[in-house]
Amino acid sequence: MNNEEIIIEGPNVAHGAESATDHHGHEHHEQHFVWKYIFSQDHKIIGKQFLITGIIWAIIGAMFSVFFRLQLGFPDSTFPFMEKFLGDWAKGGKLSPEFYYALVTMHGTILVFFVLTAGLSGTFANILIPLQVGARDMASPFMNMLSYWFFFTASILMFTSLFVETGPASGGWTTYPPLSALKEASLGSGVGMDLWLLSMSLFVVSSLLGGLNYITTVLNMRTKGMTMTRLPLTVWALFFTAVLGVLSFPVLFSGLVLLIFDRNLGTSFYLSEIFIGGKALPHIGGSAILYQHLFWFLGHPEVYIIMLPGMGMASEVLSTNSRKPIFGYFAMIISLIGITVLAFVVWAHHMFVTGMSPFLGSIFVLLTLLIAVPSAVKVFNWLTTIWRGNIRFTPAMLFALGFVSLFISGGLTGIFLGNSALDIHLHDTYFVVAHFHIVMGVSAFFGMFAGIYHWFPKMYGRFMNTTMGYIHFFITFAGAYLIFWPMHYEGIAGMPRRYYDYSAWESFKHFQSINAFISIVAIIVFLTQLLFVFNFIMSIFRGRKLTTQNPWGSTTLEWTTPINPGHGNWIGEIPEVHRWPYDYKDDGHGNDFIPQTVPLRPGEEAH
């Protein structure tokens, strides 16, 4: 029987090296559609669930940005089509001020948490970790399934908040109190904020379930010969991402729970001496700054929870498509460790203007600038990897190169914001918007796109359309710089973020043409992402089929499975690993790569 025709199914698959065909004593075990694709415990299906849910959220979040960019770019114009989408929140085609802030809040929440955290880590940690370490599945397939369904439940709650009468949460994606802690503070502080807090609490539970599973799988489920120093950098990056999440998300959870208490149980963790309409509220003794500490203790590791998967996948794609070993493998691992450790001790650089002690501020400046060192090591190693390589410019390779470009340019502007003296002027201006969108938003998306284009054949047994991939890359890459680079100049001029209409400000009127230009480019880039979604969906059903297990000539284990692997991944024994994951060199048989499963030749030294 053809290997690719043997499909092993079932909710519990043995994780050892036993023959997959021994499962339940037969080769074919057809499952009902519900258990195979909806409540699946197969890590590959769960990864696809995270990916497709993330794509849906990305479309919604990006559409919100189009709506508020129309307001910012053309404040005196009306757009009747907006009323069809937003109803009373955009009467006559004009966005209401209250809903503008709600859109900004939901845009940030959706893209940071529901797309770039759950969609990125949930997808690629699930799909790649078992396949690249040589495991039948995750350590706990059931807990893995629960992590998705907690995320899905959180998604439903967040989506529901868009339809409540008072509107969704509108306290900014950071939901600072007292605005978020007082139901009477604004329309968006009502039921929508309660739903936001409940949704985010469930989201944290999902992240913790997933993270614990990823860590356990990497540490305990590796196949024979797969030592930690033979792991692909993708797995290392996803491992440290999970470590960051497991250690920092509980702090956010505690902050959210205390905020729920302040809103509903009369406590005063974040509230003190609040007056509304001249009347003093009974809250006393709390501090809104406490919430900022709790939020940003997660918030800065969150930057790297989003960035590290992109770093790992970019490393893999750059090495594979340069046909060269990754430069400085051990330095790359050490830099990942350095980023993981330092990510926990720099959170207060978001809080330089809160009245912090200047001495304490100087400590955080030092630590913030220090985290640039491991990042610089990674950039140097990426550039050295592609130097004089035999480069194949696939869509995945282009997005990986775009990731490096955006990471460099976006990271450099972080040096300005990491300086407490400069940050006093730049804080809460468009400079901050430009910096974090380039370094954390767009570059993370580029890492995600590189991963999707590269591992799509592994996920679906087909290729994505290359021409549409090239169009997607060039418009998105140019658009990213055209949208966010001008914002740096607006920010240096002092233009504040999150304002509904700048036309009444003499200081910022002259930026109106730039705002209009940014809005037009943003709409073009959004439409280009719809082209990607079309390519993605069409390729699942109509894409060119794979004819080989290893279309990219890669060395890692996931390309040793059948083209359409069943639940269990390998047929028979799991392959044994003999070498490191980046042996791109002549194998003596006309190939320029040697898979990890090939034993060392006589006299050949292990890396």
C-alpha positions in Angstrom: 0.0 0.0 0.0 1.2 3.5 -0.8 2.5 5.2 2.4 0.5 8.3 1.7 -2.7 6.3 1.7 -2.3 5.0 5.3 -4.2 7.4 7.6 -4.1 6.8 11.3 -6.9 8.4 13.3 -8.2 8.4 16.8 -8.2 10.8 19.8 -5.3 9.1 21.6 -2.2 8.1 19.6 0.8 6.4 21.2 3.7 8.8 21.6 6.5 6.3 21.6 8.2 4.6 18.7 5.6 1.9 18.3 4.3 1.1 14.8 1.5 3.5 14.0 -0.3 0.7 12.1 -0.7 -1.1 15.5 -3.0 1.6 16.7 -6.3 -0.2 17.5 -5.0 -3.1 15.5 -5.9 -1.7 12.1 -4.7 0.9 9.6 -8.0 2.7 8.8 -10.2 4.0 11.6 -12.7 6.5 10.1 -13.9 9.1 12.6 -17.1 11.1 12.5 -16.5 14.6 11.0 -17.2 16.3 14.4 -14.4 14.3 16.2 -12.0 14.5 13.3 -12.2 18.2 12.4 -14.0 20.0 15.2 -13.2 18.4 18.5 -9.9 17.0 17.1 -7.0 16.0 19.3 -4.6 15.8 16.4 -2.1 18.6 16.8 -2.1 19.4 13.0 -5.9 19.9 12.9 -5.8 22.1 16.0 -3.0 24.1 14.4 -5.2 24.7 11.4 -8.1 25.7 13.7 -5.9 28.3 15.3 -4.8 29.5 11.9 -8.2 29.9 10.3 -9.7 31.5 13.4 -6.7 33.9 13.5 -7.3 34.8 9.8 -10.9 35.6 10.5 -9.9 37.8 13.4 -7.2 39.5 11.3 -9.8 40.5 8.6 -12.0 41.9 11.3 -9.2 43.8 13.1 -7.8 45.1 9.9 -11.2 46.3 8.7 -11.6 48.3 11.9 -8.3 50.0 11.1 -9.7 50.9 7.7 -12.8 52.5 9.3 -10.8 54.7 11.7 -8.2 55.5 9.1 -11.0 56.9 6.9 -11.9 59.2 9.8 -8.3 60.3 10.4 -7.5 60.8 6.7 -10.7 62.5 5.7 -12.3 64.0 8.8 -14.7 66.2 6.9 -16.0 63.5 4.6 -18.8 61.0 4.9 -18.8 57.4 3.7 -22.3 56.0 3.5 -21.1 52.4 3.2 -19.8 52.6 6.8 -23.4 52.9 8.1 -24.2 49.5 6.6 -21.4 48.0 8.6 -21.6 50.0 11.8 -25.2 51.1 12.0 -25.9 53.8 14.5 -22.2 54.1 15.3 -21.7 55.7 11.9 -24.9 57.6 11.2 -24.8 59.3 7.8 -21.5 57.7 7.0 -19.7 59.6 9.8 -18.0 57.7 12.6 -19.1 58.7 16.1 -16.4 59.9 18.5 -17.4 57.2 21.1 -17.2 54.4 18.6 -13.9 55.7 17.1 -12.1 54.9 20.4 -13.9 51.5 20.6 -12.6 50.6 17.1 -9.0 51.6 18.2 -9.4 49.5 21.3 -10.8 46.4 19.5 -8.2 46.7 16.7 -5.3 46.6 19.1 -6.8 43.8 21.2 -7.7 41.6 18.3 -4.4 41.9 16.4 -2.1 41.7 19.5 -3.8 38.9 21.3 -6.2 37.0 19.0 -4.1 37.1 15.9 -0.4 37.6 16.7 -0.4 35.6 19.9 -3.1 32.8 19.5 -3.1 32.8 15.7 0.7 32.8 15.4 1.9 30.7 18.3 -1.2 28.4 18.4 -0.8 27.6 14.7 2.9 27.0 14.4 3.7 25.6 17.9 0.9 23.0 17.2 1.9 22.1 13.7 5.7 22.2 14.0 6.7 21.1 17.5 5.6 17.4 17.3 6.7 17.1 13.7 10.2 18.7 14.3 11.0 17.0 17.6 9.8 13.6 16.4 6.6 13.0 18.4 3.3 11.4 17.6 1.4 14.3 19.1 1.5 16.8 21.9 2.2 15.6 25.5 -1.5 16.0 26.2 -3.7 16.0 23.1 -6.8 16.6 25.2 -5.3 19.7 26.9 -4.3 20.8 23.5 -7.9 20.6 22.3 -9.1 22.5 25.4 -6.6 25.3 24.6 -8.2 25.9 21.3 -11.8 25.8 22.6 -11.0 28.2 25.4 -9.6 30.5 22.7 -12.7 30.0 20.6 -15.0 30.8 23.6 -12.9 33.9 24.3 -13.4 34.8 20.6 -17.1 34.4 20.8 -17.3 36.7 23.9 -15.1 39.3 22.3 -17.2 39.2 19.1 -20.4 39.4 21.1 -19.2 42.6 22.7 -19.3 44.3 19.3 -23.1 44.1 19.3 -24.1 45.3 22.8 -26.1 48.5 22.9 -23.4 50.6 24.6 -20.7 49.3 22.3 -17.5 47.3 22.8 -14.8 48.2 25.3 -13.3 51.6 24.6 -10.5 52.1 27.1 -7.7 51.4 24.7 -6.2 48.0 24.2 -4.3 48.4 27.5 -7.7 49.2 29.3 -6.1 51.5 31.9 -8.2 52.4 34.9 -10.0 54.5 36.0 -11.7 54.6 32.6 -12.0 50.8 32.5 -12.8 50.4 36.2 -15.9 52.7 36.4 -19.0 51.6 34.5 -20.3 55.2 34.3 -17.0 56.6 32.9 -18.1 56.2 29.2 -20.3 54.1 27.0 -17.5 51.7 26.3 -16.9 51.2 30.0 -20.2 49.4 30.4 -21.2 45.8 29.4 -18.7 45.8 26.5 -15.8 46.2 29.0 -17.1 43.3 31.2 -17.2 41.1 28.1 -13.7 42.2 27.2 -12.4 41.3 30.6 -14.1 37.9 30.6 -12.9 37.2 27.1 -9.3 38.1 28.0 -9.4 35.9 31.1 -10.4 32.9 29.0 -7.8 33.8 26.5 -5.1 33.7 29.2 -6.4 30.2 30.3 -6.0 29.1 26.6 -2.5 30.4 26.4 -1.4 28.7 29.6 -2.9 25.3 28.6 -1.1 25.6 25.3 2.2 26.9 26.7 2.5 24.1 29.3 1.8 21.6 26.6 4.4 23.0 24.3 7.1 23.1 27.0 6.4 19.5 28.1 6.4 18.2 24.5 9.8 19.8 23.7 11.4 18.6 27.0 9.9 15.0 27.1 8.7 13.9 23.7 11.8 14.1 21.5 12.7 11.1 19.3 15.8 9.1 19.7 18.9 11.2 19.0 17.0 14.5 19.1 19.1 16.2 21.7 18.3 19.8 22.7 21.3 21.0 20.6 19.8 19.3 17.5 16.5 21.1 17.7 15.6 23.4 14.9 15.6 27.1 15.8 11.9 27.2 15.2 11.4 24.8 18.1 13.8 26.7 20.3 11.9 29.9 19.5 8.4 28.4 20.2 9.8 26.8 23.4 10.9 30.2 24.8 7.7 31.8 23.6 5.8 29.3 25.7 8.1 30.0 28.7 7.4 33.7 28.4 3.7 33.1 28.2 3.5 30.7 31.2 5.5 33.1 33.4 3.9 36.4 32.4 0.2 35.7 31.5 -0.7 34.8 35.1 0.3 38.4 36.1 -2.1 39.8 33.5 -4.8 37.4 34.7 -4.4 38.7 38.2 -4.6 42.3 36.9 -7.8 41.5 35.0 -9.4 39.8 38.0 -8.7 42.7 40.3 -10.2 45.0 37.6 -13.4 42.8 37.5 -13.5 43.2 41.4 -13.2 47.0 41.2 -16.0 47.1 38.6 -18.4 44.7 40.2 -17.6 44.1 43.9 -16.9 47.6 45.2 -13.2 47.1 45.8 -10.5 49.8 45.3 -7.4 48.1 44.0 -7.0 50.7 41.2 -9.3 53.5 42.3 -8.9 56.4 44.8 -10.3 59.9 45.2 -12.4 59.8 42.0 -15.0 62.6 41.4 -17.8 62.4 38.8 -20.0 65.4 38.3 -18.5 67.0 41.4 -19.5 64.1 43.5 -16.8 62.0 45.3 -17.0 58.2 44.8 -16.5 56.0 47.8 -13.3 54.4 46.4 -10.2 55.2 48.4 -6.6 53.8 48.7 -6.1 52.2 45.3 -3.6 53.1 42.5 -4.1 53.1 38.8 -0.3 52.7 38.4 -0.5 49.3 40.0 -2.6 48.1 37.0 0.1 49.5 34.7 2.8 47.5 36.4 0.7 44.3 36.2 -0.3 44.9 32.6 3.2 45.8 31.3 4.8 42.9 33.2 2.9 40.9 30.6 2.9 43.6 28.0 6.7 43.6 27.3 7.2 39.8 27.3 4.1 39.9 25.0 6.3 41.8 22.4 8.6 38.8 22.3 5.8 36.2 22.6 4.8 37.7 19.2 8.3 38.2 17.8 10.1 35.0 18.8 8.0 32.6 16.6 8.7 34.9 13.7 12.4 34.9 14.5 12.5 31.1 14.6 10.6 30.6 11.4 12.6 33.3 9.6 15.8 31.5 10.6 14.5 28.2 9.1 13.2 29.8 5.9 16.4 31.9 5.4 18.7 28.9 5.8 16.6 26.6 3.7 16.3 29.0 0.8 19.9 30.2 1.0 21.0 26.6 0.8 23.4 27.3 3.6 23.7 26.3 7.3 22.4 28.8 9.7 25.3 31.0 10.9 26.0 30.8 14.6 23.5 28.2 15.7 24.6 28.3 19.3 24.8 32.1 19.4 21.2 32.1 18.1 20.1 29.9 21.0 22.0 32.0 23.6 20.5 35.2 22.1 17.0 33.6 22.5 17.8 32.9 26.1 19.0 36.5 26.6 15.9 38.0 25.0 13.7 35.7 27.2 15.4 36.7 30.4 15.7 40.5 29.7 12.1 40.6 28.4 11.0 40.3 32.1 13.0 43.2 33.5 12.2 46.1 31.1 8.5 46.5 31.5 8.7 50.0 33.2 10.1 51.6 30.1 6.4 51.9 29.1 5.9 54.0 32.3 8.6 56.7 32.3 6.0 59.4 32.5 4.1 58.0 35.4 6.2 59.8 38.0 8.7 57.0 38.4 12.0 57.7 40.3 14.6 59.0 37.8 17.1 56.6 39.3 14.8 53.6 38.8 14.1 54.9 35.3 17.8 54.9 34.5 18.0 51.2 35.5 15.2 50.4 33.0 16.9 52.5 30.3 20.1 50.4 30.8 18.2 47.1 30.7 16.1 48.2 27.7 19.2 49.1 25.7 20.8 45.9 26.7 18.1 43.8 25.1 19.2 45.2 21.8 22.4 43.1 22.0 20.9 39.6 21.6 18.6 41.1 18.9 21.6 42.5 17.1 23.3 39.0 17.3 20.3 37.5 15.6 20.2 40.1 12.8 24.0 39.7 12.2 23.5 35.9 12.0 20.6 36.2 9.6 22.5 38.5 7.3 25.6 36.3 7.4 23.4 33.2 6.6 22.2 34.7 3.4 25.6 36.2 2.5 26.8 34.6 -0.8 24.1 32.0 -0.5 22.4 30.3 -3.5 19.2 32.2 -2.7 15.8 31.0 -4.0 13.3 33.9 -3.9 10.2 32.0 -3.0 7.3 34.0 -1.4 8.3 32.6 2.0 11.9 33.7 1.5 10.8 37.2 0.5 8.6 37.5 3.6 11.5 36.3 5.8 13.8 38.9 4.3 11.0 41.5 4.8 10.8 40.3 8.4 14.5 41.0 8.9 14.2 44.5 7.3 11.3 45.5 9.4 12.8 44.1 12.6 15.9 46.2 12.0 14.2 49.5 11.1 11.5 49.1 13.8 14.0 48.1 16.4 16.2 51.1 15.8 13.3 53.5 16.7 12.9 51.5 19.9 16.3 53.0 21.0 14.7 56.4 21.0 11.7 55.3 23.1 14.0 53.3 25.5 15.7 56.6 26.5 13.7 58.1 29.4 14.6 61.7 28.5 13.5 61.4 24.9 10.4 59.3 25.9 9.0 62.2 27.8 8.5 64.1 24.5 7.7 61.0 22.4 5.4 59.1 24.8 1.8 58.6 23.5 2.6 60.3 20.2 2.5 58.8 16.7 6.2 57.9 17.1 5.1 55.1 19.4 2.4 54.0 17.0 5.0 53.8 14.2 7.6 52.0 16.3 5.5 49.2 17.7 3.5 48.7 14.5 6.7 48.2 12.5 8.6 46.1 15.0 5.9 44.1 16.6 2.9 44.3 14.3 4.0 44.2 10.6 7.3 42.3 11.1 5.5 39.6 13.2 2.9 39.3 10.3 5.8 38.9 7.9 7.2 36.1 10.0 3.7 34.6 10.1 3.3 34.9 6.3 6.8 33.3 5.7 5.7 30.4 7.9 2.3 30.0 6.1 3.9 30.0 2.6 6.7 27.7 3.6 4.7 25.1 5.6 1.5 25.3 3.6 2.5 22.2 1.6 3.0 20.3 5.0 -0.4 21.5 6.2 -2.5 20.8 3.1 -0.5 18.8 0.7 -0.6 21.6 -1.9 1.3 24.7 -2.9 0.0 28.3 -2.6 -0.1 30.3 -5.9 3.3 31.9 -6.3 2.3 34.8 -8.5 -0.3 36.0 -5.9 2.3 35.4 -3.2 4.7 37.8 -5.0 2.0 40.5 -5.4 1.1 40.0 -1.8 4.7 40.6 -0.6 5.7 43.6 -2.7 2.5 45.6 -2.0 2.5 44.7 1.7 6.2 45.5 2.1 6.1 48.8 0.4 2.8 49.7 2.1 4.2 48.9 5.6 6.9 51.6 5.2 4.6 54.1 3.4 2.0 53.8 6.2 4.2 53.8 9.3 7.4 55.7 8.4 5.7 59.1 8.0 4.2 58.6 11.5 7.6 59.0 13.0 7.8 62.6 11.8 4.3 63.3 13.1 5.3 61.9 16.4 8.5 63.9 16.6 6.4 67.0 16.0 4.4 66.0 19.1 1.2 64.8 17.3 -0.7 62.7 20.0 -2.2 59.3 19.2 -5.8 58.2 19.6 -7.4 61.6 18.8 -10.5 61.6 16.7 -10.0 64.7 14.6 -6.8 66.8 14.2 -8.2 69.4 11.9 -9.0 71.8 14.8 -5.4 71.8 15.9 -3.3 74.6 14.3 -0.1 72.6 15.3 -1.2 69.5 13.3 -3.3 70.8 10.5 -0.4 70.7 8.1 -0.2 66.9 8.6 -3.6 66.4 7.0 -2.3 65.5 3.6 0.1 62.9 5.1 -2.8 61.4 7.1 -4.9 61.2 3.9 -1.9 59.5 2.1 -1.5 57.0 5.0 -5.2 56.2 4.9 -5.2 55.5 1.1 -2.2 53.2 1.4 -3.7 51.4 4.4 -6.8 50.6 2.3 -4.7 49.3 -0.6 -2.7 47.1 1.8 -5.9 45.8 3.4 -7.3 44.8 0.0 -4.0 43.0 -0.7 -4.5 40.9 2.4 -7.8 39.9 1.0 -5.9 38.6 -2.0 -3.8 36.5 0.4 -6.9 35.1 2.0 -8.3 34.2 -1.4 -5.0 32.5 -2.4 -5.0 30.6 0.9 -8.6 29.3 0.6 -8.3 28.6 -3.1 -5.0 26.7 -2.7 -6.5 24.4 0.0 -8.8 23.0 -2.7 -7.2 23.9 -6.0 -3.5 24.4 -5.4 -0.9 22.5 -7.2 -0.5 19.1 -5.5 2.8 17.9 -3.9 4.6 15.1 -5.7 7.4 14.7 -3.1 7.6 14.6 0.6 10.3 17.3 0.7 9.5 20.0 -1.8 12.0 22.6 -0.4 14.9 20.2 0.1 14.8 20.8 3.8 16.8 18.8 6.5 14.3 18.8 9.4 12.0 15.9 10.5 8.6 17.2 9.4 9.5 16.6 5.8 10.1 12.9 6.4 6.4 12.2 7.1 3.9 11.2 4.3 2.6 14.1 2.2 -0.8 13.9 4.0 0.2 12.4 7.4 -2.5 11.0 9.6 -2.9 11.3 13.3 0.4 9.8 14.5 2.5 11.5 11.8 4.9 8.6 10.9 4.1 5.2 9.6 5.9 2.6 11.7 8.9 3.7 13.7 9.7 7.4 14.3 12.9 8.2 12.6 16.1 8.5 14.6 18.1 11.7 14.5 21.9 11.7 13.8 22.8 15.3 13.0 22.0 18.9 13.6 19.1 20.5 11.6 21.1 22.7 9.1 23.4 20.3 7.2 23.2 22.1 3.8 26.2 20.6 2.0 27.0 18.1 -0.7 25.7 14.6 0.4 27.8 12.9 -2.2 24.7 11.9 -4.3 24.1 15.2 -6.1 22.0 16.8 -3.3 22.9 20.0 -1.5 21.4 18.9 1.8 21.5 16.0 4.3 18.4 15.3 6.4 18.7 14.9 10.1 17.8 11.2 9.8 20.9 10.3 7.7 23.7 8.7 9.8 27.1 10.4 9.9 29.5 9.2 7.3 32.8 7.5 8.3 35.1 10.2 9.5 32.4 12.9 9.5 32.2 14.9 12.7 28.9 15.9 14.4 28.2 19.6 14.4 
